[in-house]
Amino acid sequence: MFVSYKWLQEYVDLSDITAAELAEKITKSGIEVEGVELLNEGLKGIVVGHVVERVQHPNADKLSKCQVDLGGEAPVQIICGAKNVAQGQKVAVATVGAVLPGNFKIKKAKLRGEESNGMICSLQELGIESKLVAKEYSEGIFVFPNDTEVGQDALALLNRDDEILELSLTPNRADCLSMLGVAYEVAAILGKEVKLPQAEIEASNTNASDFIKVSVEANSDNPLYTAKVIKNVKIGPSPLWMQTRLMAAGIRPHNNVVDITNYILIEYGQPLHAFDYDRLGSKEILVRRALDGEEIETLDDVKRTLTSEHLVITNGSAPIALAGVMGGANSEVQADTTTVLLESAYFTGGVIRKASKDHGLRSEASTRYEKGVDPNRVRAAANRAADLIAKYASGEVLDGSVEVDTLEANPAVVSITLDKINRVIGTQLTLSEVQAIFSRLQFEFVADNDTITVTVPSRRGDITIEEDLIEEVARLYGYDNLPMTLPVGVSTPGHLTDYQQKRRVVRRFLEGAGLYQAVTYSLTSEDKATQFAIEKREPIRLAMPMSEERSMLRVSIVPQLLEALKYNTARQNDSIGVYEAGAVFLANGSETLPEEQEHLAGAITGLWQSHPWQGEKKPVDFYVLKGILEGLFGKLGLTDKVDYRQVALENMHPGRTATVLINGETIGFIGQIHPSVQKDLDLKDTYVFELSLKVLLETAIAPLRYETIPRYPSITRDIALVVEKEKTAGELEQIIVQAGGTLLKEVSVFDLYEGERMEQGKKSIAFSLKYFDPERTLTDEDVTKTHDKVLSAVEEKAGAVLRG
């Protein structure tokens, strides 16, 4: 909501407070003022000039040579390029030495050989947005009314010496979507009175009911509808002061009748609509729900198909307005309009919101209806508008209004005790202090001992319960004045759960390993929804997606990380590693909410190490990423519980992918993405992993145990085993460990041979085995016994033989 400081002064005395000071007080009372804008900041030297002569520039077809009276001794010559400049006009002139927006300084100049002593300005050149300038002045200079005095400050006439307060309103404060609502708020803050505008209508002897009949079928949607008729209207521009106020509020001027309805919208917060009576096609107004498939062409020249969920204003048969949202083109007020039917109505928010949303029409009117208008201002707003139309459009207001009124607007009555107010906000206010606050708010109340019963005015529909009254007392008393107190009772210090602590360990380790944390969308496209999923389930589609690219809930994090790598690679950042700990969503059928699981995923590409001086480069590979994971498992104490098994997965490299298991249960995968996927994403070799973080962090681990450093020497034996190519080193290692018993402490692979001397279909894997006993020095005989058991086991269970 944009609030004009000068306009606000018509309702509340602000002579002793500046706009900046007022903004601070409003903010401290609970409504945030985002900023205060001085419209003419930095501008100077702009006056009203009279074009006494205009001739064609002798050396330029598109320029005019003008003699302009600025109120001095003699006119000055100004060269102007506007098409609409003409003799006799009163215009805004930036004199020599003037400053325009952007710190543009006006100097004497020669244009095509002719001297120019200033600049005739358009509204845009004075800092007014193009979308707010009336159509007749959207291209060219602005022309003041003929009775404007020459030499006056043009900025003051255009209300550019005003200051605009931008209020950031929460949905409950719909009362401040009007100047009167803001006036009540400011008056309460400052402890002053509100001066309400008065409508003085001189009605004609003709009754409005002789011209129009009003019927309402949808009474629940439209419990109150009033119609006034104004004859002999002369359509023309609205007064300059009204145009400038509308522009300051963010509304473009059109003509006197339309501008008056918009002016009342801002002043009262009550939307109005003006129909051309002679274009209605009947003498009847019928408010009803639209028929399915019914059409209306709205003021924006768009044909819209309606449903039975939309409310329309009709002439008894055909729609002439989409109620509370936008009028119809067939009844629009135009330059030849002479009789106006003025609508002021109370529509319920739900039906207006439905129409606004379905048709993508978010208007100033619909915004106010959706949040709730004051039912007691419906008639007052119509009378004020009729009075202004009579004054500024020479209209003749017919006697009375034609109404349908089924509205039951009983004011809310809320009681509260002084003790509860003080207990909740921690104060020691007296009854008279609380009563004074309610008086400032202009709330009617009755005090009975320590109980106060408040009758809430209809403009404050947000106040319905005791807590609302407590908030009003607290904010008007001043949040800064509330005492600071500590919570009563025994306080329990906060702490992280074991799961949260481990999750932090995971993040710190991965960042220490060189990966950047990524936070990606939980929404993805249909073609990516099932890619890289650990657990295959049907993806979940959003009911109302923003776009097809973000229409499905993800079941894997890897596709989003690959998007991040693609984005960075396209910007020459081609060596990067990222990880994310985030949620995936698994369907549990159409009738049950999806299951949300936390996963951990990572992706790396490019060079892992680069030392140009030493001439060393190490591209990422499977073992780089596996090494990072093994370091993480070691940090979590899971090294002895983790196993890897080669696997073929969709979108993954068939020979460089493995599942990750904990205690024999698959928790995820690690590997290189398929070359074809890499090509599609324009990536180099890229390796990814994804694990169930929940399983990873909730796996039980044995308590930490310490052992003394061995005092006795160890014995190492190396063996090279010839096995079938399909046998993995992991399988052989498990057999060796089981057979080695307590003396075998370490097993490691140190060689793989598949050369030409090896039998077809075979390979040689070499292991280093370390034996020792912490209690004594081992003999060759002790080691040989255990070592023979190992050799027998690998031969029996894996068909392995020692390589000769």
ABEGO torsion letter per residue (X at the ends): XBBBAAAAAAABBAAABBAAAAAAAAAAAGBBBABBBBAABGBBGBBBBBBABBBBBAABAABBBBBBBAGBABBBBBBBABAABBBGBBBBBBBBGBBBBGGBBBBBBBBGGBBBBEBBBBAAAAGBBAAABBAAAABEBBBBBAABBBGBBAAAAAGAABBBBBBBBBAABAAAABAAAAAAAAAAAAGBBBBBBBBBBBBBABBAAAABBBBBABAAABABBBBBBBBGBBBBBBBAAAAAAAAAAGBBBABAAAAAAAAAAAAAGBBBBBBBAAAAGBABBBBBBBBBGBBBBBAAGBBBBBBAABBBBBAGABBABBBGABBBAAABBBAABABBBBBBBBBBAAAAAAAAAAAGBBBAAAAAAAAEBBAAAAAAAAAAAAAAAAAAAGBBBBBEBBBBBABBBBBBBBBBBAAAAAAAAGBBBBAAAAAAAAAAAGBBBBBBEABBBBBBBAABAABABAAAAAAAAAAAAEAAABBBBBBBEBBBBBBBBAAAAAAAAAAAAAAAAGBBBBBBBABBBAAAAABGBABBBBBBBBABBABAABABBBABAAAAAAAAAAAAAAAGBABBBBBBBBBBBBBAEAABBBBBBBBBBBBBBEBABBBAAAGBBBBBBAAAAAAAAAAAAAAAGAAAABBBBBBBBBGBBAAABBBBBBGGBBAEBBEBBBAAAAAAAGBBBBBBBBBBAAAAAABBBBBBBBBBBBABBBBBBBBBBBBBAABBAAAAAAAAAAAAEAABABBBBABBBABAABBBGBBBBBBBBBBBBAABBBBAAAAAAAAAAAAAAAAAAAGBBBBX
